[in-house]
């Protein structure tokens, strides 16, 4: 029987990996730059420890954007080929989602003005915008508006399932494991099935850990290891909520409900657009149209 498979690519991850693969950073002592015959190092750990931090600078050897775009094609084609091998009788459709928010502000900024405020432009590939434009134009790319690419994944996955299709999320982003179903590793092409119970634990553990990459503060001193210890596999939703709430009460005292609800809204991946986190406490959720 022929089956429709919908491959959902993480365009942001593809763009960053393809972009950084087309450039190489090198480090040097600003007092003795390369153009003056100074030494360069490929990795920061190679720099002699006697060089003061304030004198360490870096530059990039940039390849043409065509090289980065070829990297995009390679990443996508490897995954499509693997899906075709696994589901030889299937019709494969694919889409790519990227973070846009140019026409409409990401609603999470309305929830917390400091959301992602720690992101630095220097950590972006030089060809990033050109790569993203290429993904949108040539690889069925869609830029999110009013939300994030993660939320598009949740909506597209639900839509595929409701229409009798098999969705596969393709990324290396652990946060997307909050969505139960099939996940393919973009780099290794390995497939994992995440159960609904496992997916819910991803969310609850995120509530304890927070997310340093997005500037979301959870419970101080709790990282991935401790969150798994406090919320082991098999923990029910009710039990998890009670455990998480108890830690927020200890950590945030009188403001614990406000902080808990804020983090629920920041960390929950929408299953439809718009959506709301089902675990907020005693507060009507405002839809951001």
C-alpha positions in Angstrom: 0.0 0.0 0.0 1.4 3.4 -1.0 1.9 5.8 1.9 2.4 9.5 2.0 5.4 10.5 4.0 5.8 14.1 5.0 9.4 15.1 5.8 9.6 18.2 8.0 13.1 19.8 7.9 14.6 22.2 10.4 15.6 24.9 8.0 17.4 26.9 10.8 19.7 24.0 11.7 20.4 23.3 8.0 21.2 26.9 7.4 23.6 27.2 10.3 25.4 23.9 9.6 25.6 24.6 5.8 26.8 28.1 6.5 29.5 27.3 9.1 30.7 24.4 6.9 31.5 27.0 4.2 33.7 29.1 6.4 36.5 28.5 8.9 37.3 30.6 11.9 40.9 31.3 12.8 42.3 33.0 15.9 45.3 35.4 16.3 47.0 37.8 18.7 45.8 41.3 17.7 49.3 42.6 18.6 50.8 40.4 15.9 48.1 40.0 13.2 48.4 37.4 10.3 49.1 40.1 7.7 52.2 41.0 9.7 53.3 37.5 9.8 51.7 36.6 13.1 50.7 33.1 14.1 47.1 31.9 13.6 45.3 29.0 15.4 42.4 27.0 14.1 40.9 26.4 17.5 40.7 28.6 20.6 42.1 25.8 22.8 45.3 25.9 20.8 46.1 29.5 21.8 49.0 29.8 24.3 47.7 30.5 27.8 50.1 33.4 28.3 48.3 35.5 25.7 45.8 37.8 27.5 42.2 37.3 26.6 41.7 40.9 25.5 44.2 40.5 22.7 42.6 37.3 21.2 40.6 38.1 18.0 39.3 36.0 15.2 38.4 36.2 11.5 36.8 33.9 9.0 38.0 32.3 5.8 34.8 32.6 3.8 34.0 30.3 0.9 31.6 31.4 -1.9 27.9 31.2 -1.0 27.5 28.5 -3.7 29.5 26.1 -1.5 27.1 26.7 1.4 24.1 26.2 -0.9 25.5 22.9 -2.0 25.8 21.9 1.6 22.1 22.6 2.0 21.3 20.3 -0.9 23.5 17.6 0.4 21.9 17.6 3.9 18.4 17.4 2.5 19.1 14.8 -0.2 20.8 12.4 2.3 17.7 12.4 4.5 15.3 12.1 1.6 17.3 9.1 0.2 17.2 7.4 3.6 13.4 7.9 3.9 13.0 6.4 0.4 15.1 3.4 1.5 13.0 2.9 4.6 9.6 3.5 2.9 10.2 2.4 -0.7 6.5 2.4 -1.6 5.9 5.8 -0.3 5.2 9.2 -1.8 7.6 11.6 -0.1 6.7 15.3 0.4 8.9 17.7 2.2 8.8 21.1 3.7 11.4 23.3 5.5 10.6 25.6 8.4 12.7 28.6 9.4 12.4 31.3 12.0 11.1 34.5 10.3 9.0 36.9 12.4 9.8 39.8 10.1 6.2 40.8 9.5 4.8 39.8 12.9 6.7 39.8 16.2 7.3 36.4 17.9 4.6 36.2 20.6 7.2 34.9 23.1 8.8 38.4 23.1 5.4 39.6 24.3 5.5 37.0 27.1 9.1 37.9 28.1 11.0 40.9 26.8 14.3 39.2 27.6 13.5 36.1 25.5 16.6 35.2 23.4 18.2 38.5 24.4 21.5 36.7 24.9 21.8 35.7 21.3 24.9 37.2 19.6 25.1 38.0 15.9 28.7 36.9 15.7 27.6 33.3 16.2 25.8 33.4 12.9 27.2 32.2 9.5 28.2 35.0 7.2 26.0 33.7 4.4 23.0 33.1 6.7 20.4 35.3 5.1 21.3 34.1 1.6 21.0 30.5 2.7 17.6 31.1 4.3 16.3 32.8 1.2 17.6 29.8 -0.9 15.7 27.3 1.4 12.5 29.2 1.1 12.7 29.5 -2.6 14.1 26.1 -3.6 13.2 23.7 -0.7 9.6 24.4 0.1 10.6 26.7 2.9 8.2 28.6 5.1 9.3 31.4 7.5 7.3 31.6 10.7 5.3 34.7 11.6 4.2 35.5 15.1 5.7 32.4 16.5 8.7 30.2 15.8 9.7 27.4 13.4 9.2 24.9 16.2 5.5 25.8 16.3 5.2 25.3 12.6 6.5 21.7 13.2 3.8 21.1 15.7 1.1 22.4 13.4 2.4 20.6 10.3 2.8 17.3 12.2 -0.7 17.4 13.5 -2.1 18.3 10.1 -0.2 15.4 8.4 -1.6 12.9 11.0 -5.1 14.2 10.7 -4.9 13.6 6.9 -3.6 10.1 7.2 0.0 10.9 6.3 3.2 9.9 8.1 5.2 12.9 9.4 8.9 12.7 10.1 10.6 15.6 11.9 14.2 16.1 10.7 16.5 18.1 13.0 19.2 17.8 15.7 17.2 20.1 18.1 16.4 18.2 21.3 13.5 20.6 22.0 11.5 19.2 19.1 11.4 15.8 20.9 8.5 17.5 22.8 6.5 16.4 19.8 5.6 12.7 19.9 6.3 10.7 16.7 9.1 9.9 14.3 12.3 12.0 14.4 15.3 11.7 12.1 18.7 13.0 13.0 19.7 15.5 10.3 23.4 14.5 10.5 23.3 10.7 11.0 19.9 10.0 9.4 19.0 7.7 12.3 15.3 7.5 13.1 13.8 7.4 16.6 10.2 7.2 17.6 9.3 9.4 20.6 6.3 8.2 22.6 3.7 10.6 24.0 4.9 9.8 27.5 8.5 10.6 26.5 7.5 13.8 24.7 5.6 15.1 27.8 8.7 14.4 30.0 10.8 16.5 27.6 8.5 19.5 28.3 8.5 18.9 32.1 12.2 18.5 32.3 12.6 21.7 30.3 10.5 23.4 32.9 13.0 22.5 35.5 16.1 23.1 33.4 15.1 26.3 31.6 16.9 27.0 28.4 20.1 29.0 28.5 20.2 29.3 24.7 16.9 31.1 24.7 17.5 33.0 28.0 14.8 31.1 29.9 15.7 30.6 33.6 14.4 27.5 35.2 15.4 26.1 38.6 18.9 27.1 39.7 21.3 24.1 39.8 19.1 21.8 37.8 20.4 20.6 34.5 19.7 17.7 32.2 21.0 15.0 34.7 19.1 16.3 37.7 15.9 16.9 35.7 16.0 13.2 34.7 16.6 12.2 38.2 13.7 14.2 39.6 11.4 13.3 36.7 12.3 9.7 35.7 10.6 7.9 32.8 7.2 6.7 33.9 6.3 9.9 35.8 2.7 10.8 35.1 1.6 14.3 34.0 0.0 14.9 37.4 3.1 13.8 39.3 5.4 15.9 37.1 3.2 19.0 37.5 3.3 18.6 41.3 7.1 18.1 41.3 7.8 21.1 39.0 5.4 23.4 40.9 7.1 22.5 44.2 10.5 23.5 42.8 9.1 26.8 41.5 7.5 27.6 44.9 10.9 27.1 46.6 12.8 29.0 43.9 10.5 32.0 43.3 8.5 32.3 46.5 5.6 34.7 46.0 6.2 35.1 42.2 6.3 31.4 41.5 3.0 31.1 39.7 3.8 34.0 37.4 7.2 32.6 36.6 5.8 29.1 36.1 3.1 30.3 33.7 5.6 32.4 31.8 7.9 29.5 31.3 5.0 27.2 30.2 4.2 29.7 27.5 7.8 30.1 26.4 8.6 26.4 26.3 5.4 24.8 25.0 5.5 24.0 21.3 2.2 24.8 19.6 0.3 21.9 18.1 -1.9 24.3 16.1 -1.6 27.9 15.2 -2.3 29.6 17.6 -2.2 27.2 20.5 -1.8 27.4 24.3 0.1 25.4 26.9 -2.4 23.1 28.7 -0.4 23.2 31.9 -0.6 26.9 32.9 -2.2 27.7 36.3 -5.3 29.7 37.1 -4.8 32.1 34.3 -6.6 32.7 31.0 -4.1 32.4 28.1 -4.1 35.3 25.7 -4.1 34.2 22.1 -1.7 36.3 19.9 -3.6 36.6 16.6 
